[in-house]
Amino acid sequence: MLDGRRNLRLVDTDRDAMRVAGKFNAQLMDFIRPYVQPGISTGELDRMIHEYTLDHGHVPACLGYHGFPKSSCTSVNEVICHGIPGDYVLKEGDIVNVDITSIVDGWHGDQSETYLIGEVSDEARQVTQCAFDAMHAAISAISPDCSVATIGRAVIAEAKKYGYGVVEEYVGHALGRRFHQEPSIPHVPTRSTQSVFLPAGVCFTIEPMINLGTHETVLDRRDGWTVRTKDAKLSAQFEHTILMTEQGPEILTLTQDGPQKGHQF
């Protein structure tokens, strides 16, 4: 059971539809990858993401979602999540998380990666590595009918190796025909997530946000979206869409050209 919500368990045809959505979203991430370089603006990256999605007959899920103004999120340096693409030009030493979600025939694929822009500091490389390893540690830890808390325990264990903060306010989520649905997937273990389980047939994201310093966050009241670290230190994130099958977790958003489990940045 998933808090009694049996309708969130996907049947075989639904699972195949989610696989198609995840595959396209991964293809989109591979498309934009070569362009995430010094000298390009986050707005230009968003324009290309938007056009590629439409050219393939799909829908950028972020655009207009609760009023979000762009087709992707680009979160640079101390921005944790929901960064709005615009005039900012990426420069040597930056890190940027590119978060994209596509609607393919009514189903959602969702993922993000943190990119190193040129030569970066050791701290930037290390927090990026931690976020990547934390995501894969969580994926490796889960199994059919495990508790959601399993994810938080795995992420916290990885972050503790470095003394980094794990963002608590912003979480992963189940998805399917809707972008965000229950259960929420916190990346820290909580009392409530001990009793929420992940049966076969559920699709959800694992997307730990790892901060170089404090886990505390600040929302930019001017735009109502951009979330930054409270201490202005770096933050990194990786995200995959996961289908829990009877055999275990299946990553639906694996890229061909991006970092795979075990990658060293």
Secondary structure as the mmCIF struct_conf table of DSSP 4:
data_model
#
loop_
_struct_conf.conf_type_id
_struct_conf.id
_struct_conf.beg_label_comp_id
_struct_conf.beg_label_asym_id
_struct_conf.beg_label_seq_id
_struct_conf.end_label_comp_id
_struct_conf.end_label_asym_id
_struct_conf.end_label_seq_id
TURN_TY1_P TURN_TY1_P1 ASP A 3 GLY A 4
HELX_RH_3T_P HELX_RH_3T_P1 ARG A 6 LEU A 8
BEND BEND1 ARG A 9 ARG A 9
HELX_RH_AL_P HELX_RH_AL_P1 ASP A 12 ILE A 32
HELX_RH_3T_P HELX_RH_3T_P2 ARG A 33 TYR A 35
BEND BEND2 GLN A 37 GLN A 37
TURN_TY1_P TURN_TY1_P2 PRO A 38 GLY A 39
STRN STRN1 SER A 41 SER A 41
HELX_RH_AL_P HELX_RH_AL_P2 THR A 42 ASP A 55
TURN_TY1_P TURN_TY1_P3 HIS A 56 GLY A 57
STRN STRN2 VAL A 59 PRO A 60
TURN_TY1_P TURN_TY1_P4 ALA A 61 GLY A 64
HELX_RH_3T_P HELX_RH_3T_P3 TYR A 65 GLY A 67
BEND BEND3 LYS A 70 SER A 72
STRN STRN3 CYS A 73 VAL A 76
TURN_TY1_P TURN_TY1_P5 ASN A 77 GLU A 78
STRN STRN4 VAL A 79 CYS A 81
HELX_LH_PP_P HELX_LH_PP_P1 GLY A 83 PRO A 85
BEND BEND4 GLY A 86 ASP A 87
HELX_LH_PP_P HELX_LH_PP_P2 TYR A 88 TYR A 88
STRN STRN5 VAL A 89 VAL A 89
HELX_LH_PP_P HELX_LH_PP_P3 LEU A 90 LEU A 90
TURN_TY1_P TURN_TY1_P6 GLU A 92 GLY A 93
STRN STRN6 ILE A 95 VAL A 104
TURN_TY1_P TURN_TY1_P7 ASP A 105 GLY A 106
STRN STRN7 TRP A 107 LEU A 116
BEND BEND5 GLY A 118 GLU A 119
HELX_RH_AL_P HELX_RH_AL_P3 ASP A 122 ALA A 141
TURN_TY1_P TURN_TY1_P8 PRO A 144 ASP A 145
STRN STRN8 CYS A 146 SER A 147
TURN_TY1_P TURN_TY1_P9 VAL A 148 VAL A 148
HELX_RH_AL_P HELX_RH_AL_P4 ALA A 149 LYS A 160
TURN_TY1_P TURN_TY1_P10 LYS A 161 GLY A 163
STRN STRN9 GLY A 165 VAL A 166
BEND BEND6 GLU A 169 TYR A 170
STRN STRN10 GLY A 172 ALA A 174
BEND BEND7 GLY A 176 HIS A 180
STRN STRN11 GLN A 181 ILE A 185
BEND BEND8 HIS A 187 VAL A 188
TURN_TY1_P TURN_TY1_P11 ARG A 191 ARG A 191
HELX_RH_3T_P HELX_RH_3T_P4 SER A 192 SER A 195
STRN STRN12 PHE A 197 LEU A 198
TURN_TY1_P TURN_TY1_P12 ALA A 200 GLY A 201
STRN STRN13 CYS A 203 ILE A 206
STRN STRN14 MET A 209 ASN A 211
BEND BEND9 LEU A 212 GLY A 213
BEND BEND10 HIS A 215 HIS A 215
STRN STRN15 THR A 217 LEU A 219
TURN_TY1_P TURN_TY1_P13 ARG A 221 ASP A 223
BEND BEND11 GLY A 224 GLY A 224
STRN STRN16 VAL A 227 THR A 229
TURN_TY1_P TURN_TY1_P14 LYS A 230 ASP A 231
STRN STRN17 SER A 235 GLN A 237
STRN STRN18 GLU A 239 GLU A 239
STRN STRN19 HIS A 240 THR A 245
TURN_TY1_P TURN_TY1_P15 GLU A 246 GLN A 247
STRN STRN20 GLY A 248 ILE A 251
BEND BEND12 LEU A 252 LEU A 252
BEND BEND13 GLN A 256 GLY A 258
TURN_TY1_P TURN_TY1_P16 LYS A 261 GLY A 262
#
